[in-house]
Amino acid sequence: MSVSFIRIDDRMIHGQTCTRWAREYPCDGLIAVNDKAAKSDVLKAAYKAASGKKTFVWTLEHFQKKAQQVLDSDTRYFLITKNPIDMKKNSRRYGL
């Protein structure tokens, strides 16, 4: 499986995610799943700027379309959602 770490954090991507967690659980990129953030150019830019890694900010719908491709990938990703409801929708459906 290419999802090496799953996290619920209302700040989504920030310094602790990129420095502490990325060292503890190595990853190649971050996938932040949140409808509001994905629809805001300002939030997307801020999250991408906070990470030195390949970073995607997707809606729940977009993640559902790309999830199998992510799981089949050799690339290791962190999956981050802003709230437990979004995580439940993602994790139950894909066995994460």
N, C-alpha and C positions, 0 to 999 in steps of 0.2 A: 504494500500500500504506500502511496506517495504522500499521504498526509501524516507528517511526523509529530504534529502537535495541534491540539484543539483548545481554544480558549474563548471564554465569554468575558468581554471587557467593554464597559460603556465608553471607554476612551478609544477603543479599537487599536490603533497603531500609535505607539508613543515610544519614548526612549527606553523604558524597561523592556518592552517587547523586542525591540531591535538590538539591545545590548545584552541584557541578562538572559532572556529566554532563548534567543537565537544561539547563544553559546552553550546553553544547557541541552538544548534539543536542536542540533544543526539543521538548517534548512536552506533551500536555494531561493525561495520566494515566499511571499505572503498573499493570502487571498482573504480579503475583508468582504463579508457578505452583509449588506444592509441597504435596503431600498432607498432611504433618504440620502445616505452618503453617495451612493452610486449615481443618483440623479443630480448631484450638486458638483459642478466643476470645481468650486472652491474647496470643498471637503476632499474630493478625489486628489486634487493637487497637493493639499496639505498632508494627506496620508502617504502619498507617494514620496513627498519630500522628506518625511520622517524616517523613511526606510532606505537603507543603502542596498536593498535587494530588489529583485523584480517584484513589483507589487501590483495586484489587481484589486479593484474595488467594484464588486458586482452586485446586482440586484439578486434577490432570492430566485427569481425566474431564470435569470442568466446562469446562476450557479447550477440550477437543476439541469439546464441544457448541457453544461460543460463538466458536470461532476464525474461522469464515467471516464472522460478523457483525462481529467485530473488524477483519478484513482489508478488509471492504467499507465500513467507517466512514470518515468524514472526520476523525475524532478521531485524533490521533497518540499512540501508546502506546509506552512502554518495555516490553519483555517480559523478565522476569528469572526465572531459575530458580536453584536452590541447587546443582545439580550438572550435569555434562555429560550424564549419561544422560537426565535429564528434558528437557534442551534438545534432544538428538538426537531424542527421540520427537516433540517439537513441531516442530522445524525441518524434518525430513525429510518429515513428513506434509503440511505446509502450504507447502513451498517457501520457507521463510524463510532 
